[in-house]
Amino acid sequence: MNLAATTTVTFRHPELEDGKEVWELIREIDVLDLNSSYYYLILCEYFGNTCMVAEVDKEIVGFVSGFRHPEDQQTLFVWQVAVAASQRGEGLAFSLIDKLLESEECEDVTTIQTTISPSNKASHALFEKVARHVGANMEKTVRFLPRMFPGTDHETEQTYEIKPITRKNENRFSI
Ligand SMILES: CC(C)(COP(=O)(O)OP(=O)(O)OC[C@H]1O[C@@H](n2cnc3c(N)ncnc32)[C@H](O)[C@@H]1OP(=O)(O)O)[C@@H](O)C(=O)NCCC(=O)NCCS
């Protein structure tokens, strides 16, 4: 079932005031690394153009964070993708990434980079779907190894690149 067909979902770039609610969403999900509330405030204030939130009844139920690669501005590093447990399995995570790529602020993006833990099957499936949708390959590059994460029992984070991204309609995506 497609969430958009039954529920009104609003997608938009986050602003400073959303940082608190985004932090609460990540805390609630309890799977991703919970960064400080200040981190999410900074993301929303300074990197909002490369992030996206999904709202249902004015409540944030989905979030994707991203930033442009410092040495390649056309590469979008997609960091955390989070969907509230009650809204999963209905295409929301895919739509968050699709809407982000579709947004005017990211229309020049040609490559997505992300990292995926080997055990995170949902994340794998999500990014494979994104790669299929944009007609791109998904290739492994560098790795963030467990020994690099101090003080935690952290899995390897395998970096993937999805490129080249092709736009289907007048430089924009359609869902
Ligand atoms: C991963 C997550 C964001 C997916 O959100 P979602 O809205 O349910 O995902 P979508 O409905 O858009 O699904 C996208 C694709 O992934 C697949 N998928 C989603 N959850 C899956 C799961 N648990 N196992 C296997 N595949 C899964 C879907 O089937 C779909 O692929 P398909 O259309 O080819 O069948 C969500 O489960 C979540 O927030 N998990 C906790 C945080 C996390 O692990 N984030 C990812 C790493 S940053």
The ligand as a Gaussian input file, in Angstrom:
#p B3LYP/6-31G(d) Opt

LIG

0 1
 C       14.900000       1.836000       7.032000
 C       13.595000       2.645000       7.118000
 C       13.946000       4.128000       7.009000
 C       12.689000       2.229000       5.958000
 O       11.524000       3.055000       6.001000
 P       10.193000       2.653000       5.189000
 O        9.378000       3.887000       5.023000
 O        9.540000       1.499000       5.831000
 O       10.808000       2.195000       3.779000
 P       10.027000       2.139000       2.384000
 O        8.614000       1.718000       2.639000
 O       10.231000       3.400000       1.621000
 O       10.759000       0.919000       1.657000
 C       11.797000       1.111000       0.727000
 C       12.263000      -0.254000       0.240000
 O       12.890000      -0.964000       1.318000
 C       12.217000      -2.206000       1.559000
 N       12.181000      -2.414000       3.024000
 C       11.689000      -1.571000       3.959000
 N       11.807000      -2.122000       5.187000
 C       12.380000      -3.340000       4.998000
 C       12.760000      -4.375000       5.880000
 N       12.582000      -4.272000       7.221000
 N       13.352000      -5.490000       5.362000
 C       13.561000      -5.609000       4.036000
 N       13.204000      -4.635000       3.128000
 C       12.623000      -3.529000       3.617000
 C       10.830000      -2.008000       0.972000
 O       10.245000      -3.261000       0.642000
 C       11.120000      -1.136000      -0.227000
 O       11.643000      -1.874000      -1.315000
 P       10.726000      -2.437000      -2.510000
 O        9.765000      -1.340000      -2.882000
 O       11.726000      -2.775000      -3.566000
 O       10.008000      -3.618000      -1.964000
 C       12.847000       2.367000       8.460000
 O       12.676000       0.979000       8.607000
 C       13.578000       2.901000       9.683000
 O       13.405000       4.066000      10.073000
 N       14.404000       2.035000      10.310000
 C       15.198000       2.416000      11.506000
 C       16.300000       3.385000      11.115000
 C       17.220000       2.843000      10.045000
 O       17.665000       1.711000      10.096000
 N       17.506000       3.703000       9.032000
 C       18.312000       3.335000       7.887000
 C       19.738000       3.582000       8.092000
 S       20.190000       5.283000       8.168000

